[in-house]
Amino acid sequence: MIGNSNIYYFGDSKTQYNGTQPTRIANPSLRWETSEQTNFGIDMTTLGSSLSVTLDYYIKKTKDWLVTAPVPMLVGNSAPIINGGSVQNSGLEAEVSYRKEIGKLFLNVSVNGAFNKSEVLDIQNAEKRLQGGDGGFGQSGVIYAEVGTPMGVFYGIRTDGIFQTQDEINAYVGESGAKIQPNAVPGDIKFIDESGDGTISDADRVQIGSPFPDFTGGLNLGAESYGFDFNMFVYAALGQEIYSATRRYDMNGTNFTGDWLNRWTGPGTSNHYPRVTFVDNNLNQKTVSDFYIQDGSFIRLRNISLGYTLPKNVSGAIGLSRLRIYVAAENLYTITRYTGYDPEIGGGVFDNGIDRGIYPQARTVMTGLNVTF
């Protein structure tokens, strides 16, 4: 693609001209992404067509999956699209629905759920790994994918609480007897030396979480009786994590969230939130670690409505074919342990589940009339 938003000045008079340049690095080796899928399913209806059950097990293999290549910022242009490798997704989807008319009550209930497992089968580079994802200013490489892992998991350093005293720092040494975190002071985060080399570095990075839920499901409930109608939809996503990058880590003076009031202020005050300081020699905030990983599971009341339709003889008497009054709400209530604005993050392969302070979904309450002449 060619962009024309560049401005250049030429000549002694500094005349302004609009220039053009490629907006993305080209990739002449790019191929189409292809998928092969096998399904095994069961569809069953019983109890006089009142009860329906659907089960579907699938195995989907995607070859030459398309992904934006992580490139250094010094490139000065948008990263190219590349063929990342091969990925396999397998899982089970199920739905049970029940429809029944009981006297003057018509009931409609359906429950669905899905389990999915993602696994990278091949990555087409020498390292057999792709890494990217920006967790905020000063943090990079938050997400990675390699053979045998899901397609894009959180990648960082594990922590082991907060150093409470100088004696704890002095006792945390490698095989050489040197302190593993020589710049730490009481109140700093204790990082785990996974590699065993006596230092904290990128060699200590491991999988620290996954943005992919273990289970997703929903509940639809509908009922009608004597002109009243009720509908409700509840959605759940369970088992995923969120990387909370809701503040700038390169500017220590930016605002903190209220939970930082529980920060370390002395021995025994906190074993999770470190001290707050302008001099962060231990890199508590700039280090990509599981300190920023939170449980992202949630259950959300997505839609709910209650309405009443006037009897036909009443609406007909006022010259109407149908009149319905209703009240409805969207995203009315969410159950979650996540402390950010919204647990429903989403994103691409190297962006999925990273919360940089996204704008939350609005809670909407409406009332109205449906009139048919």
C-alpha positions as CSV (number, residue, x, y, z in Angstrom):
1,M,0.0,0.0,0.0
2,I,1.1,3.5,-0.8
3,G,0.3,6.4,1.6
4,N,0.2,10.1,0.7
5,S,0.2,11.8,4.1
6,N,3.9,12.6,4.1
7,I,4.9,16.3,3.7
8,Y,8.2,17.5,2.2
9,Y,9.6,21.0,1.6
10,F,11.8,21.9,-1.4
11,G,13.6,24.9,-2.7
12,D,14.6,28.2,-1.2
13,S,10.9,29.2,-0.8
14,K,10.3,26.0,1.2
15,T,7.3,25.0,-1.0
16,Q,5.3,22.3,0.6
17,Y,4.6,19.1,-1.4
18,N,2.7,15.9,-0.4
19,G,4.9,12.9,-0.7
20,T,4.2,9.2,-0.9
21,Q,5.8,6.1,0.5
22,P,5.0,2.5,1.1
23,T,2.9,2.1,4.3
24,R,4.0,-1.5,5.0
25,I,7.1,-3.6,4.3
26,A,6.4,-5.8,1.3
27,N,6.6,-9.6,1.5
28,P,6.9,-11.2,-1.9
29,S,6.9,-14.7,-0.4
30,L,3.5,-14.3,1.2
31,R,1.0,-17.2,0.6
32,W,-2.7,-17.7,1.2
33,E,-3.6,-19.2,4.6
34,T,-5.3,-22.5,4.2
35,S,-7.4,-24.6,6.7
36,E,-8.4,-28.2,6.9
37,Q,-11.2,-29.2,9.3
38,T,-12.7,-32.5,10.5
39,N,-16.0,-32.6,12.4
40,F,-17.8,-35.3,14.3
41,G,-21.3,-34.3,15.4
42,I,-24.6,-35.5,16.9
43,D,-28.0,-33.8,16.5
44,M,-30.8,-35.2,18.6
45,T,-34.4,-34.1,19.2
46,T,-36.7,-35.8,21.7
47,L,-39.7,-35.3,23.9
48,G,-41.9,-34.4,21.0
49,S,-39.4,-32.0,19.6
50,S,-39.2,-30.1,22.8
51,L,-35.7,-31.0,23.7
52,S,-32.8,-30.6,21.2
53,V,-29.2,-31.6,21.8
54,T,-26.2,-30.7,19.5
55,L,-22.7,-31.9,20.0
56,D,-19.8,-31.1,17.7
57,Y,-16.2,-32.2,18.1
58,Y,-13.8,-30.5,15.6
59,I,-10.1,-30.6,14.6
60,K,-9.0,-27.6,12.5
61,K,-5.5,-27.3,11.2
62,T,-4.4,-24.0,9.7
63,K,-1.3,-23.9,7.5
64,D,0.6,-20.7,6.6
65,W,-1.3,-18.8,9.2
66,L,-1.1,-15.0,8.6
67,V,0.4,-12.9,11.3
68,T,2.0,-9.5,11.5
69,A,5.7,-10.0,12.0
70,P,7.2,-8.4,15.1
71,V,9.9,-6.0,14.0
72,P,12.0,-3.4,15.8
73,M,10.8,0.1,15.9
74,L,13.9,1.3,14.1
75,V,12.5,-0.1,10.9
76,G,10.3,3.0,10.7
77,N,7.4,1.3,8.9
78,S,4.5,-1.0,9.5
79,A,5.5,-4.6,9.9
80,P,4.9,-7.0,7.1
81,I,2.3,-9.8,7.0
82,I,4.1,-13.2,7.1
83,N,3.1,-16.9,7.0
84,G,3.8,-17.8,10.6
85,G,3.5,-21.5,10.5
86,S,0.9,-24.1,11.3
87,V,-1.6,-24.1,14.1
88,Q,-4.2,-26.7,15.3
89,N,-7.4,-26.0,17.1
90,S,-9.5,-28.8,18.5
91,G,-12.4,-28.7,20.9
92,L,-16.0,-29.5,21.7
93,E,-19.1,-27.4,21.2
94,A,-22.4,-28.4,22.8
95,E,-25.9,-26.9,22.9
96,V,-29.0,-28.0,24.7
97,S,-32.3,-26.3,24.1
98,Y,-35.8,-26.8,25.5
99,R,-39.1,-25.4,24.1
100,K,-42.4,-26.0,25.8
101,E,-45.8,-24.6,26.0
102,I,-47.3,-25.1,29.4
103,G,-50.9,-23.8,29.5
104,K,-50.6,-20.1,28.8
105,L,-46.8,-20.1,29.4
106,F,-44.4,-20.5,26.4
107,L,-40.9,-21.3,27.7
108,N,-37.7,-21.3,25.6
109,V,-34.3,-22.2,27.3
110,S,-31.0,-22.9,25.7
111,V,-27.6,-23.5,27.1
112,N,-24.4,-23.7,25.1
113,G,-20.7,-24.2,25.9
114,A,-17.4,-24.7,24.2
115,F,-13.9,-26.0,25.0
116,N,-11.0,-25.2,22.7
117,K,-7.4,-26.2,22.7
118,S,-4.9,-24.4,20.5
119,E,-1.4,-25.7,19.7
120,V,1.3,-24.3,17.4
121,L,2.6,-27.2,15.3
122,D,5.3,-25.3,13.3
123,I,6.9,-21.9,13.1
124,Q,8.8,-21.0,10.0
125,N,11.9,-19.4,11.4
126,A,15.2,-20.6,12.8
127,E,14.2,-19.9,16.5
128,K,10.8,-21.7,16.0
129,R,9.3,-18.9,18.0
130,L,7.5,-15.6,17.3
131,Q,7.5,-12.9,20.0
132,G,5.7,-9.6,20.1
133,G,3.2,-7.6,22.1
134,D,3.6,-4.3,23.7
135,G,2.7,-4.1,27.4
136,G,3.2,-0.4,27.6
137,F,6.0,2.1,27.3
138,G,9.2,0.3,28.4
139,Q,7.7,-3.2,28.1
140,S,7.9,-5.4,25.1
141,G,7.7,-9.1,24.1
142,V,4.7,-9.7,26.3
143,I,3.3,-12.5,24.1
144,Y,5.1,-15.3,22.3
145,A,4.2,-18.4,20.3
146,E,6.4,-21.5,19.9
147,V,5.9,-25.1,18.9
148,G,3.9,-26.9,21.5
149,T,2.2,-23.9,23.1
150,P,-1.1,-22.2,22.4
151,M,-1.0,-19.5,19.7
152,G,0.1,-16.4,21.7
153,V,0.6,-16.8,25.4
154,F,2.0,-14.4,28.0
155,Y,5.7,-14.6,28.4
156,G,7.6,-13.1,31.3
157,I,9.4,-13.6,34.6
158,R,7.7,-15.2,37.5
159,T,7.8,-13.5,40.9
160,D,8.0,-14.7,44.5
161,G,6.5,-11.9,46.5
162,I,8.2,-8.8,47.9
163,F,11.5,-8.5,49.7
164,Q,10.6,-7.5,53.2
165,T,14.1,-7.0,54.7
166,Q,17.7,-6.5,53.5
167,D,18.5,-10.0,55.0
168,E,16.2,-11.6,52.4
169,I,17.9,-9.8,49.6
170,N,21.4,-10.8,50.9
171,A,20.2,-14.4,51.2
172,Y,18.9,-14.6,47.6
173,V,22.2,-15.6,45.9
174,G,23.3,-17.8,43.0
175,E,25.9,-20.6,43.0
176,S,28.7,-18.1,43.0
177,G,27.4,-16.5,46.2
178,A,26.6,-13.2,44.5
179,K,23.2,-11.6,45.0
180,I,20.8,-12.4,42.2
181,Q,19.2,-8.9,42.5
182,P,22.0,-6.6,43.6
183,N,19.9,-3.5,43.0
184,A,17.0,-4.5,45.1
185,V,16.0,-2.9,48.4
186,P,13.3,-3.9,50.8
187,G,9.9,-3.4,49.2
188,D,11.1,-4.5,45.7
189,I,9.7,-7.5,43.8
190,K,11.6,-10.8,44.1
191,F,12.0,-12.3,40.6
192,I,12.6,-16.0,40.1
193,D,15.9,-17.0,38.5
194,E,14.5,-19.8,36.3
195,S,17.8,-20.3,34.3
196,G,19.9,-20.7,37.5
197,D,22.6,-18.4,36.1
198,G,22.5,-16.1,39.1
199,T,21.0,-13.1,37.3
200,I,17.6,-11.9,36.2
201,S,17.4,-11.6,32.5
202,D,15.3,-12.6,29.4
203,A,16.7,-16.1,29.9
204,D,14.4,-16.4,32.9
205,R,11.2,-15.8,30.9
206,V,8.6,-18.5,30.9
207,Q,4.9,-18.8,30.2
208,I,3.1,-16.8,32.8
209,G,-0.5,-17.0,31.6
210,S,-2.8,-17.4,28.6
211,P,-5.5,-15.0,27.2
212,F,-7.5,-17.9,25.9
213,P,-10.4,-19.1,28.1
214,D,-10.7,-22.8,29.1
215,F,-14.5,-22.5,28.6
216,T,-17.0,-20.2,27.0
217,G,-20.7,-20.5,27.2
218,G,-24.1,-18.9,27.3
219,L,-27.6,-19.1,28.7
220,N,-30.6,-17.9,26.7
221,L,-33.9,-17.7,28.6
222,G,-37.2,-16.6,27.1
223,A,-40.8,-16.7,28.4
224,E,-44.1,-15.4,27.2
225,S,-47.5,-15.4,29.0
226,Y,-50.6,-13.2,29.0
227,G,-49.0,-10.6,26.8
228,F,-45.8,-10.3,28.9
229,D,-42.5,-11.4,27.3
230,F,-39.1,-11.8,29.1
231,N,-35.7,-12.5,27.5
232,M,-32.3,-12.8,29.0
233,F,-28.8,-13.7,27.7
234,V,-25.9,-14.5,30.0
235,Y,-22.4,-15.0,28.6
236,A,-19.4,-16.5,30.4
237,A,-15.7,-16.9,29.7
238,L,-13.7,-18.8,32.3
239,G,-10.0,-19.7,32.8
240,Q,-8.2,-16.9,30.8
241,E,-5.8,-14.3,32.1
242,I,-5.3,-10.6,31.4
243,Y,-2.0,-8.7,31.2
244,S,-2.9,-5.4,33.0
245,A,-0.9,-2.6,31.4
246,T,-3.1,0.2,32.5
247,R,-0.4,2.8,33.3
248,R,2.8,4.1,31.7
249,Y,5.8,2.3,33.2
250,D,8.3,4.8,31.7
251,M,6.8,7.7,33.7
252,N,6.9,6.9,37.4
253,G,4.7,10.0,38.2
254,T,1.6,8.9,36.3
255,N,-1.5,8.0,38.2
256,F,-1.8,4.6,39.9
257,T,-5.0,2.7,40.5
258,G,-6.6,2.7,43.9
259,D,-5.3,-0.8,44.8
260,W,-1.8,0.6,45.0
261,L,-2.9,2.1,48.4
262,N,-2.1,-1.5,49.6
263,R,1.5,-1.1,48.5
264,W,4.5,-2.1,50.6
265,T,5.4,0.6,53.2
266,G,7.3,-1.6,55.6
267,P,8.0,-5.2,56.6
268,G,4.8,-7.2,56.6
269,T,2.6,-4.5,55.0
270,S,2.3,-6.2,51.5
271,N,3.7,-9.2,49.7
272,H,2.2,-8.3,46.4
273,Y,2.4,-4.6,45.7
274,P,5.9,-3.2,45.8
275,R,7.0,0.1,47.2
276,V,6.3,3.2,45.1
277,T,9.4,5.1,44.2
278,F,10.8,7.5,41.5
279,V,14.1,5.5,41.6
280,D,13.2,2.0,40.4
281,N,16.6,0.4,40.1
282,N,15.1,-3.1,40.5
283,L,12.8,-2.4,37.5
284,N,9.8,-3.5,39.4
285,Q,7.4,-1.9,37.0
286,K,9.3,-2.1,33.7
287,T,10.0,-5.9,33.9
288,V,7.4,-8.1,32.1
289,S,6.4,-10.4,34.9
290,D,3.4,-12.2,36.4
291,F,2.9,-9.2,38.7
292,Y,0.7,-7.9,35.9
293,I,-1.2,-11.1,35.3
294,Q,-4.8,-11.2,36.6
295,D,-7.7,-13.6,36.4
296,G,-9.8,-12.5,33.5
297,S,-12.7,-14.9,34.0
298,F,-16.1,-13.3,33.9
299,I,-19.9,-13.9,33.7
300,R,-21.8,-11.1,32.1
301,L,-25.5,-10.4,31.8
302,R,-25.4,-9.3,28.2
303,N,-29.0,-8.6,27.5
304,I,-32.2,-8.6,29.5
305,S,-35.7,-7.3,28.5
306,L,-39.2,-7.2,29.8
307,G,-42.1,-6.2,27.6
308,Y,-45.9,-6.2,27.5
309,T,-48.1,-6.3,24.3
310,L,-51.6,-5.0,24.5
311,P,-54.4,-7.4,23.7
312,K,-55.5,-7.1,20.0
313,N,-58.9,-5.8,20.9
314,V,-57.4,-3.0,22.9
315,S,-54.8,-2.0,20.4
316,G,-57.4,-2.3,17.6
317,A,-59.8,0.0,19.5
318,I,-57.2,2.8,19.3
319,G,-56.4,2.2,15.6
320,L,-53.3,0.1,16.0
321,S,-52.4,-3.4,14.8
322,R,-50.0,-4.0,17.7
323,L,-48.6,-2.0,20.6
324,R,-45.7,-3.2,22.8
325,I,-44.0,-1.4,25.7
326,Y,-40.7,-2.6,27.0
327,V,-37.7,-1.9,29.1
328,A,-34.3,-3.4,28.2
329,A,-30.7,-3.3,29.3
330,E,-27.3,-4.3,27.9
331,N,-24.2,-5.2,29.9
332,L,-26.2,-4.7,33.0
333,Y,-24.0,-6.6,35.4
334,T,-20.7,-8.4,35.3
335,I,-19.2,-10.8,37.8
336,T,-15.4,-10.8,37.7
337,R,-12.3,-10.6,39.8
338,Y,-10.5,-8.5,37.3
339,T,-9.7,-5.0,38.6
340,G,-9.6,-3.2,35.2
341,Y,-12.3,-1.4,33.4
342,D,-13.5,-4.4,31.3
343,P,-12.5,-8.1,31.3
344,E,-13.5,-8.5,27.6
345,I,-10.2,-7.5,26.0
346,G,-9.8,-9.4,22.7
347,G,-7.0,-8.4,20.2
348,G,-4.8,-10.0,17.5
349,V,-2.2,-12.8,17.9
350,F,0.3,-10.5,19.6
351,D,-2.2,-8.2,21.2
352,N,-4.8,-10.6,22.7
353,G,-5.5,-10.0,26.4
354,I,-3.3,-7.0,26.9
355,D,-5.3,-4.3,28.7
356,R,-3.8,-0.8,28.0
357,G,-6.8,0.9,29.6
358,I,-9.4,0.0,26.9
359,Y,-12.7,1.9,27.0
360,P,-15.3,-0.3,28.7
361,Q,-18.4,-1.5,27.1
362,A,-21.3,0.8,28.0
363,R,-24.1,-0.3,30.3
364,T,-27.3,0.8,28.5
365,V,-30.8,0.9,29.9
366,M,-33.6,1.6,27.4
367,T,-37.4,1.9,27.4
368,G,-39.7,2.3,24.4
369,L,-42.7,1.5,22.4
370,N,-43.1,-0.8,19.4
371,V,-46.1,0.4,17.3
372,T,-47.5,-1.3,14.3
373,F,-50.3,0.4,12.3
